[in-house]
Amino acid sequence: MRYYSRTKAREYAQEMERIESFCTENGINASRSLDSFYFSINGVKFRVSNHTIEASDRGMRDSLTGEKLRDSYHNHEDDFVCITAGKTRIAEIYTALKNGKELTKRGYVK
């Protein structure tokens, strides 16, 4: 169990509010948990997430029986440029892409 100070909890809540506001202002769609973000720039679709699509879809089948538990969250026909990075970097990554920068799969400028 983790214990956080009130200051840390308040700072985290403020950071999440900033992220949500940034996403709203820039038309970025986010998952309910705010760990995956979807947007397009100049017709190119991007997915920025703290986990891969494969990791996301791993939970759709029971690991022992292989029984399907749920549908895939992602259509593998979707042509996303996937960037794996934490949610606190969404503004940095979006701004770099908007400014024409080429990024690595981890969201850093090449």
Backbone as CSV, one residue per row, in Angstrom:
resi,resn,N_x,N_y,N_z,CA_x,CA_y,CA_z,C_x,C_y,C_z
1,MET,0.846,-1.177,0.000,0.000,0.000,0.000,0.893,1.243,0.000
2,ARG,0.541,2.211,-0.808,1.318,3.445,-0.881,0.604,4.541,-0.106
3,TYR,1.402,5.367,0.515,0.857,6.525,1.210,1.438,7.769,0.553
4,TYR,0.584,8.706,0.246,1.014,9.943,-0.385,0.684,11.114,0.527
5,SER,1.546,12.087,0.506,1.255,13.292,1.270,0.133,14.046,0.569
6,ARG,-0.518,14.890,1.299,-1.590,15.705,0.691,-1.028,16.583,-0.413
7,THR,0.187,17.057,-0.212,0.820,17.903,-1.229,1.029,17.117,-2.518
8,LYS,1.565,15.902,-2.411,1.781,15.064,-3.599,0.460,14.722,-4.276
9,ALA,-0.553,14.413,-3.492,-1.868,14.091,-4.055,-2.444,15.297,-4.788
10,ARG,-2.300,16.483,-4.206,-2.803,17.707,-4.843,-2.033,17.991,-6.137
11,GLU,-0.702,17.828,-6.097,0.113,18.057,-7.295,-0.274,17.092,-8.410
12,TYR,-0.513,15.841,-8.055,-0.923,14.843,-9.045,-2.275,15.221,-9.649
13,ALA,-3.215,15.618,-8.817,-4.543,16.017,-9.308,-4.436,17.221,-10.237
14,GLN,-3.582,18.175,-9.891,-3.392,19.354,-10.744,-2.766,18.968,-12.081
15,GLU,-1.801,18.056,-12.053,-1.168,17.592,-13.292,-2.189,16.889,-14.184
16,MET,-3.050,16.074,-13.600,-4.086,15.379,-14.374,-5.066,16.386,-14.978
17,GLU,-5.396,17.428,-14.233,-6.270,18.484,-14.768,-5.607,19.184,-15.943
18,ARG,-4.297,19.460,-15.830,-3.569,20.105,-16.940,-3.576,19.205,-18.178
19,ILE,-3.365,17.920,-17.968,-3.365,16.975,-19.086,-4.742,16.935,-19.737
20,GLU,-5.797,16.830,-18.936,-7.156,16.795,-19.485,-7.479,18.076,-20.240
21,SER,-7.089,19.227,-19.700,-7.334,20.506,-20.377,-6.582,20.576,-21.698
22,PHE,-5.316,20.169,-21.689,-4.512,20.175,-22.907,-5.167,19.300,-23.972
23,CYS,-5.617,18.125,-23.572,-6.254,17.204,-24.519,-7.527,17.814,-25.096
24,THR,-8.340,18.410,-24.255,-9.583,19.038,-24.710,-9.285,20.170,-25.685
25,GLU,-8.331,21.022,-25.344,-7.969,22.166,-26.186,-7.432,21.743,-27.551
26,ASN,-6.803,20.573,-27.621,-6.159,20.136,-28.860,-6.866,18.989,-29.561
27,GLY,-8.067,18.655,-29.108,-8.839,17.606,-29.770,-8.227,16.224,-29.649
28,ILE,-7.556,15.968,-28.548,-6.921,14.670,-28.310,-7.898,13.796,-27.538
29,ASN,-8.163,12.608,-28.052,-9.030,11.655,-27.356,-8.183,10.843,-26.394
30,ALA,-8.724,10.615,-25.200,-7.990,9.857,-24.182,-8.826,8.687,-23.695
31,SER,-8.139,7.650,-23.249,-8.834,6.521,-22.630,-9.376,6.967,-21.270
32,ARG,-10.296,6.183,-20.720,-10.877,6.525,-19.413,-9.813,6.674,-18.334
33,SER,-8.786,5.867,-18.400,-7.739,5.897,-17.374,-6.650,6.938,-17.662
34,LEU,-6.795,7.660,-18.754,-5.806,8.660,-19.182,-4.412,8.051,-19.345
35,ASP,-4.355,6.823,-19.871,-3.031,6.260,-20.134,-2.792,6.009,-21.620
36,SER,-3.803,6.261,-22.452,-3.651,6.172,-23.907,-4.322,7.382,-24.543
37,PHE,-3.651,7.956,-25.537,-4.140,9.164,-26.197,-4.127,8.955,-27.703
38,TYR,-5.159,9.469,-28.376,-5.317,9.281,-29.815,-5.576,10.633,-30.471
39,PHE,-4.841,10.906,-31.556,-5.022,12.153,-32.293,-4.438,11.988,-33.681
40,SER,-4.753,12.935,-34.557,-4.133,12.915,-35.880,-3.588,14.300,-36.190
41,ILE,-2.495,14.295,-36.912,-1.851,15.525,-37.362,-1.554,15.340,-38.840
42,ASN,-2.078,16.243,-39.657,-1.880,16.184,-41.108,-2.243,14.820,-41.685
43,GLY,-3.328,14.244,-41.200,-3.817,12.974,-41.719,-3.125,11.735,-41.177
44,VAL,-2.122,11.912,-40.340,-1.420,10.774,-39.736,-2.004,10.546,-38.344
45,LYS,-2.421,9.293,-38.073,-3.015,8.963,-36.778,-1.928,8.512,-35.802
46,PHE,-2.008,9.037,-34.590,-1.034,8.709,-33.553,-1.724,8.105,-32.339
47,ARG,-1.009,7.211,-31.675,-1.424,6.646,-30.391,-0.235,6.804,-29.458
48,VAL,-0.438,7.536,-28.367,0.597,7.693,-27.348,0.072,7.005,-26.100
49,SER,0.827,6.035,-25.604,0.358,5.260,-24.463,1.528,4.762,-23.630
50,ASN,1.228,4.452,-22.373,2.274,3.903,-21.512,2.415,2.395,-21.686
51,HIS,1.664,1.821,-22.631,1.757,0.387,-22.918,1.500,0.157,-24.409
52,THR,1.963,-0.962,-24.918,1.784,-1.283,-26.334,0.381,-1.823,-26.595
53,ILE,-0.015,-1.859,-27.862,-1.302,-2.444,-28.244,-1.315,-3.920,-27.870
54,GLU,-0.197,-4.592,-28.076,-0.114,-6.017,-27.738,-0.347,-6.238,-26.245
55,ALA,0.240,-5.396,-25.413,0.038,-5.520,-23.966,-1.413,-5.239,-23.603
56,SER,-2.013,-4.285,-24.285,-3.415,-3.953,-24.035,-4.327,-5.120,-24.376
57,ASP,-4.030,-5.777,-25.479,-4.887,-6.872,-25.937,-4.572,-8.211,-25.265
58,ARG,-3.493,-8.286,-24.510,-3.131,-9.528,-23.832,-4.242,-10.022,-22.910
59,GLY,-4.971,-9.103,-22.306,-6.023,-9.467,-21.363,-7.326,-9.893,-21.994
60,MET,-7.389,-9.970,-23.319,-8.654,-10.336,-23.955,-8.908,-11.841,-23.936
61,ARG,-7.881,-12.638,-23.605,-8.041,-14.101,-23.524,-7.528,-14.607,-22.183
62,ASP,-8.178,-15.620,-21.663,-7.733,-16.263,-20.434,-6.370,-16.900,-20.696
63,SER,-5.405,-16.645,-19.831,-4.040,-17.132,-20.065,-3.927,-18.653,-19.983
64,LEU,-4.840,-19.314,-19.299,-4.780,-20.776,-19.185,-5.608,-21.486,-20.246
65,THR,-6.833,-21.032,-20.446,-7.739,-21.736,-21.361,-7.739,-21.164,-22.765
66,GLY,-7.311,-19.913,-22.909,-7.366,-19.263,-24.215,-8.749,-18.743,-24.549
67,GLU,-9.688,-18.910,-23.618,-11.063,-18.452,-23.832,-11.089,-16.933,-23.964
68,LYS,-11.855,-16.466,-24.944,-11.972,-15.034,-25.181,-12.806,-14.407,-24.067
69,LEU,-12.240,-13.427,-23.379,-12.914,-12.757,-22.273,-13.583,-11.458,-22.703
70,ARG,-13.011,-10.823,-23.700,-13.541,-9.549,-24.196,-13.018,-9.332,-25.600
71,ASP,-13.569,-8.328,-26.275,-13.081,-7.969,-27.601,-11.771,-7.193,-27.472
72,SER,-11.034,-7.179,-28.555,-9.811,-6.396,-28.620,-10.168,-4.923,-28.487
73,TYR,-9.328,-4.180,-27.778,-9.555,-2.742,-27.668,-9.191,-2.018,-28.958
74,HIS,-8.391,-2.656,-29.777,-7.866,-1.984,-30.960,-8.119,-2.819,-32.204
75,ASN,-8.457,-2.135,-33.270,-8.594,-2.774,-34.567,-7.200,-2.778,-35.183
76,HIS,-6.642,-3.952,-35.394,-5.269,-4.015,-35.900,-5.146,-3.516,-37.336
77,GLU,-6.274,-3.227,-37.969,-6.221,-2.628,-39.299,-5.998,-1.125,-39.201
78,ASP,-6.238,-0.567,-38.010,-5.996,0.858,-37.831,-4.517,1.131,-38.054
79,ASP,-4.243,2.207,-38.753,-2.867,2.535,-39.089,-2.388,3.653,-38.167
80,PHE,-2.033,3.301,-36.941,-1.542,4.268,-35.974,-0.027,4.276,-35.965
81,VAL,0.542,5.450,-35.773,1.943,5.545,-35.397,1.911,5.457,-33.879
82,CYS,2.518,4.412,-33.334,2.461,4.172,-31.889,3.708,4.702,-31.202
83,ILE,3.486,5.467,-30.152,4.564,6.001,-29.328,4.305,5.529,-27.904
84,THR,5.313,4.936,-27.294,5.180,4.456,-25.921,5.825,5.470,-24.986
85,ALA,4.985,6.134,-24.198,5.461,7.158,-23.265,4.387,7.395,-22.213
86,GLY,4.785,7.919,-21.089,3.855,8.209,-20.004,2.967,9.401,-20.303
87,LYS,1.843,9.450,-19.598,0.846,10.487,-19.835,1.346,11.898,-19.558
88,THR,2.324,12.052,-18.690,2.803,13.399,-18.386,3.585,14.008,-19.544
89,ARG,3.888,13.207,-20.572,4.640,13.707,-21.729,3.759,14.012,-22.931
90,ILE,2.430,13.867,-22.809,1.555,14.041,-23.970,1.692,15.437,-24.586
91,ALA,1.758,16.484,-23.784,1.870,17.843,-24.328,3.185,18.019,-25.087
92,GLU,4.271,17.531,-24.510,5.594,17.610,-25.151,5.595,16.874,-26.493
93,ILE,5.040,15.680,-26.518,5.025,14.857,-27.730,4.123,15.475,-28.789
94,TYR,2.927,15.878,-28.403,1.986,16.476,-29.349,2.581,17.743,-29.963
95,THR,3.158,18.587,-29.129,3.737,19.845,-29.607,4.892,19.584,-30.573
96,ALA,5.743,18.629,-30.256,6.865,18.295,-31.148,6.350,17.810,-32.500
97,LEU,5.351,16.935,-32.479,4.782,16.431,-33.738,4.116,17.559,-34.519
98,LYS,3.398,18.420,-33.829,2.718,19.552,-34.469,3.737,20.479,-35.134
99,ASN,4.931,20.565,-34.537,5.993,21.416,-35.080,6.845,20.705,-36.125
100,GLY,6.402,19.510,-36.554,7.075,18.799,-37.631,8.283,17.979,-37.227
101,LYS,8.496,17.796,-35.946,9.643,17.006,-35.482,9.383,15.522,-35.718
102,GLU,10.440,14.786,-35.993,10.356,13.336,-36.116,10.748,12.747,-34.765
103,LEU,9.927,11.815,-34.268,10.156,11.260,-32.939,10.494,9.777,-32.996
104,THR,11.170,9.309,-31.954,11.436,7.881,-31.805,10.162,7.205,-31.302
105,LYS,10.181,5.883,-31.213,9.023,5.146,-30.705,8.782,5.423,-29.228
106,ARG,9.739,6.039,-28.557,9.593,6.417,-27.146,9.225,7.894,-26.989
107,GLY,9.044,8.589,-28.123,8.571,9.967,-28.078,9.635,11.031,-27.922
108,TYR,10.878,10.677,-28.192,11.960,11.658,-28.116,12.325,12.126,-29.520
109,VAL,12.715,13.395,-29.643,13.103,13.948,-30.943,14.343,13.214,-31.431
110,LYS,14.283,12.784,-32.720,15.432,12.066,-33.318,16.576,13.022,-33.554
